[in-house]
Each structure stands twice: as structure tokens, then as C-alpha cells.
Amino acid sequence: MLLLAGHGTAALAQIALLSGTDLDGWVTSRNANRHASEGGVEANSGIFIRCADSGAISPNSCYEVNIFDRREGLTYRTGAITDFAAPAAQINRGGQWNTYEIRAESTRLLVTLNGTVTADLEDSTHSEGPLTLQYFAGAVKFRNVQLTPLFDIG
């Protein structure tokens, strides 16, 4: 699992969190073997957001936006928010670069994959915390990971 080590800005412009060429600014936890490779950083199976406890990252302490095309049924497939919202659409795009947009604003989480809304959730279970890239098995590559503040986080 890769954990973002903390960023702040006074501007409301995009902040590059991961270029796809190195792991600068990220902390590897749980003996994860993450590395930059062929224009992306390899990890697999999801993006955790608003993790209440950075020492115990799991779907119990964070929202997990899933990346798992081969999962049976829709409940935990790509685009789902694990244990909160099954994806509204089944998108099979393994082996190709994709664009995820995850908007977390107050109690609303909006997940969009390649322009298609996959989850739209109102929930207050997890209100703040870091962003992580999850390792489970196999390989998913991340590149051009960016954060756009919705307000001044000075």
C-alpha cells in the first residue's frame, strides 16, 4: 500500500501527487513492493480515501474505490465503493490506461471512470484522512495522480 505523506497548498490548482516515474512523497506500508515501471507505478486493486487510521488501512477505516475487472458480480468490481456502493455501470478496461475521477466533498463521494459515473454516495462514515493506493495482487499501474483542492487547504 502506498500512503501519501501530506501536501498543502494555498492555491486551488491541481497538485501532482504521483508522476508515474517515481515514488517521491509516498510512504510504503505493509511490506508493499511498489515500484516505478514503464511510465507508471505498479499497485493493485484500489484507491483508499479518507483513511481515519493510517496505521490500519482497510475498508473498515477508509472508503475503498475498487479496481478489479475480473470480480464476479458487480458489488466489488471496478468503480465500486467497497461496502457502500456497487458500481452503476460495468466497465471492463483492464490492460489499458484509464481515467478515474474521485470527488470527495463534504459527505458526497462521486466516482467517475472514463467519463462514466460509477458511484454517487452520500455518507459521513469517514470524514477525513490520507489517500492510499492499495496492493492486493497482480498489477495495476498508476500515473498522473493529481489532487485538486475544492477549497483553500493552506
VOPA-817877 format. One record per residue (C-alpha): residue in three letters; x, y negated, z negated; chain. Coordinates in steps of 0.25 Angstrom, whole numbers, plus 2048, in hexadecimal, padded with zeros to 3 digits. Layout:
% residues N
 type  c1  c2  c3 mol
  ala   X   Y   Z   A
...
END
This chain:
% residues 154
 type  c1  c2  c3 mol
  met 800 800 800   A
  leu 805 7F2 803   A
  leu 801 7E7 7FA   A
  leu 802 7D8 7FE   A
  ala 80B 7D1 7F4   A
  gly 804 7C4 7F3   A
  his 803 7B8 7FC   A
  gly 7FD 7AA 7FA   A
  thr 7FB 79E 804   A
  ala 7F5 790 803   A
  ala 7F1 791 812   A
  leu 7E5 798 817   A
  ala 7ED 79E 823   A
  gln 7F0 7AD 825   A
  ile 7FB 7B3 81D   A
  ala 803 7BE 823   A
  leu 803 7CA 819   A
  leu 80A 7D4 822   A
  ser 810 7D2 82F   A
  gly 811 7E1 833   A
  thr 821 7E0 833   A
  asp 824 7E1 824   A
  leu 81E 7E2 816   A
  asp 823 7D5 811   A
  gly 81A 7D0 805   A
  trp 813 7DE 803   A
  val 815 7E8 7F7   A
  thr 815 7F7 7FA   A
  ser 80E 7FF 7EF   A
  arg 80A 80D 7EC   A
  asn 817 812 7F4   A
  ala 811 80E 801   A
  asn 81B 810 80D   A
  arg 817 803 815   A
  his 820 7FE 820   A
  ala 820 7F5 82C   A
  ser 81F 7FD 839   A
  glu 81D 7F9 847   A
  gly 817 7EC 845   A
  gly 80E 7F0 839   A
  val 80F 7F4 82B   A
  glu 80A 802 828   A
  ala 800 805 81E   A
  asn 7F3 80D 81E   A
  ser 7E4 80D 81B   A
  gly 7E0 7FF 815   A
  ile 7E1 7F2 810   A
  phe 7DE 7EF 801   A
  ile 7DA 7E1 7FE   A
  arg 7D7 7DA 7F0   A
  cys 7DE 7E4 7E8   A
  ala 7DC 7E2 7D9   A
  asp 7E8 7EA 7D5   A
  ser 7F4 7EA 7DE   A
  gly 7FA 7F6 7D6   A
  ala 7EE 7FF 7D8   A
  ile 7E9 7FC 7E7   A
  ser 7DD 805 7EB   A
  pro 7CF 803 7F0   A
  asn 7CB 803 7E1   A
  ser 7D3 7F5 7DF   A
  cys 7D2 7EF 7ED   A
  tyr 7CA 7EE 7F9   A
  glu 7CF 7F8 804   A
  val 7CD 7F5 812   A
  asn 7CF 802 819   A
  ile 7D7 806 825   A
  phe 7D4 815 828   A
  asp 7CE 818 836   A
  arg 7CE 827 834   A
  arg 7C6 827 828   A
  glu 7B9 830 829   A
  gly 7AC 827 828   A
  leu 7AC 818 826   A
  thr 7AD 816 817   A
  tyr 7BC 815 816   A
  arg 7C0 812 825   A
  thr 7C8 806 82B   A
  gly 7C1 7FA 827   A
  ala 7BA 7FF 81A   A
  ile 7BC 7F8 80D   A
  thr 7BE 805 805   A
  asp 7B3 808 7FB   A
  phe 7AC 7FB 7FE   A
  ala 7A8 7FA 80D   A
  ala 7A9 805 819   A
  pro 7AD 7FE 826   A
  ala 7A1 7F9 82E   A
  ala 7A8 7FE 83B   A
  gln 7B1 80A 83E   A
  ile 7BD 805 845   A
  asn 7C8 80F 84A   A
  arg 7D5 807 84D   A
  gly 7E0 810 848   A
  gly 7ED 80F 84F   A
  gln 7EA 800 853   A
  trp 7ED 7F3 84D   A
  asn 7E0 7ED 847   A
  thr 7DC 7E0 840   A
  tyr 7D6 7E1 832   A
  glu 7D0 7D4 82C   A
  ile 7CD 7D5 81D   A
  arg 7C6 7C9 817   A
  ala 7C4 7C9 808   A
  glu 7BD 7BC 804   A
  ser 7B7 7BC 7F6   A
  thr 7AE 7C9 7F5   A
  arg 7AD 7CB 804   A
  leu 7B6 7D5 80C   A
  leu 7B5 7D5 81B   A
  val 7BD 7DF 823   A
  thr 7BF 7DD 832   A
  leu 7C7 7E7 83B   A
  asn 7CA 7E3 849   A
  gly 7BE 7D9 848   A
  thr 7B4 7E3 843   A
  val 7AF 7E1 835   A
  thr 7B0 7EE 82D   A
  ala 7AD 7EA 81F   A
  asp 7A6 7DE 819   A
  leu 7A5 7DF 80A   A
  glu 7A0 7D6 7FE   A
  asp 7A7 7DB 7F2   A
  ser 7AE 7D6 7E5   A
  thr 7B5 7E2 7E0   A
  his 7C3 7DD 7E4   A
  ser 7C5 7CE 7E4   A
  glu 7D4 7CC 7E6   A
  gly 7E1 7D3 7E7   A
  pro 7EC 7D6 7F1   A
  leu 7EB 7DD 7FF   A
  thr 7F2 7EA 802   A
  leu 7F4 7F3 80E   A
  gln 7F1 801 80A   A
  tyr 7F8 80E 80C   A
  phe 7F1 81B 80D   A
  ala 7F6 824 818   A
  gly 7FA 823 827   A
  ala 7FE 815 82C   A
  val 7F7 808 82F   A
  lys 7FF 7FC 833   A
  phe 7FC 7EE 82F   A
  arg 802 7E2 835   A
  asn 7FE 7D3 835   A
  val 7F7 7D4 828   A
  gln 7F2 7C6 824   A
  leu 7EB 7BF 819   A
  thr 7E2 7B2 81C   A
  pro 7DE 7AC 80F   A
  leu 7D0 7A8 80E   A
  phe 7D3 79C 804   A
  asp 7E0 796 7FF   A
  ile 7E7 7A0 7F6   A
  gly 7F2 796 7F3   A
END
